[in-house]
Amino acid sequence: MPASAAAVGKTSLRDLVDATPPTRERYVDFLRAVSILVVMLGHWMMAIVTLDGSTLGIRNLIAEIDGMWIATWLLQVMPVFFFVGGFASLATLEALAKRGGGYAQFADSRLRRLLTPVAVLLGIWLPVVTIVQALGLFDVEQIARATTAVSQPLWFIGVYLIVTALAPAMLALHKRHGVAVPVALALASGVVDTLRFTFDAPMAGALNFAIVWLFAHQLGFFYGDGSLRRLPRAALLAGVVIGLGSLWALTAFGPYPRSMVGLPGETISNMNPPSVCLVALTVWQVALVLIARDVATSWLSRPRVWGAVIALNSVIMTVFLWHLTALMIAVAVLFPLGFPQPEVGTASWWLLRPVWLAILAGLTFAFVLAFGRFERSRTTQPETRSGGAWLASLG
């Protein structure tokens, strides 16, 4: 990059930092970025990918090492992302209401940024896979396994689109019925599980794809209207205890597995479809992040830290969508060249993890450099938009 271009980029980011209004809820932006990074690191750590000749193997670390399931109680942070999404939906809807905007403007503002990086991913991956398969460069079964792994993040995008589309109706319920709405959603998720396990109606579980994630999204409305921010620390600590206690009881005495992600060979998953365990997970994680809010907010007031959060949020969906592609490319290129594949769980395997993560981070960064511009084009136009308008587009 020419020096002048680099200077413009730095100046633009510095201007955005300076333009951040005092009322900006910086912690929400931080949580959005961190939740995606935690998911990314979780995938990289938990995915055991092997290459034996032309045979691609994909296993899960949680199923390989006893006790690793406990990591999912902290690292399965999609509830936090949906919680942040609820805050963002409320902020967008209220801003549009002041300007006389309607549902079409809301859908455009909330969905366009999600769909643009998805279109880039599919626009590149589909032709590449088609060409590779047509040329017979890899076994069809191995291509299918790799493609399935790479497209895994798309389930989240689909569910998030549904939840976001329902946001105006759910906000209306929030304003009319308040806390009764998340309570009803939590109870409904339990009813769905009862139908699944007690009355042998597995198809009913699909309802929880909406119910459970709407629950997390609904809590974001209470953060947006200030209700959760006014809770005393004792109440938040009680939330942590209740959430963790409920999660322990459900997994100890109920039909639920202890892992908060699906594992190979398990007949029941807490994720597909979501179970009431994810409601308990949401309660404890939201309470935890609220406890950390004051300390984190003070830290985020530093210009360099806040600038990093702005920059990361401008490409966060690109990071999310391409991090598994980075994993597959690293395996396809490095393993045939003799990159070590030590036995899982051994000292050498653990010692190699930092090196492996650094390689994957570098590849993902390369993808961000190549494709992040498409996501940023929807959010970063500092030369034509005010800093406040640009920051609002990140919400």
Secondary structure, 3 states (H helix, E strand, C coil): CCHHHHHHHHHHHHHHHHHCCCCCCHHHHHHHHHHHHHHHHHHHHHEEEEEECCEEEEEEHHHHCCCHHHHHHHHCCHHHHHHHHHHHHHHHHHHHHHHCCCHHHHHHHHHHHHHHHHHHHHHHHHHHHHHHHHHCCCCHHHHHHHHHHHCCCHHHHHHHHHHHHCHHHHHHHHHHHCCHHHHHHHHHHHHHHHHHHCCCCHHHHHHHHHHHHHHHHHHHHHHHCCCHHHCCHHHHHHHHHHHHHHHHHHHHHCCCCCCCCCCCCCCCCCECCECCHHHHHHHHHHHHHHHCHHHHHHHHCCHHHHHHHHHHHCCHHHHHHHHHHHHHHHHHHHHHHCCCCCCCCCHHHHHHHHHHHHHHHHHHHHHHHHHHHHHHCCCCCCCCCCHHHHHHHCC
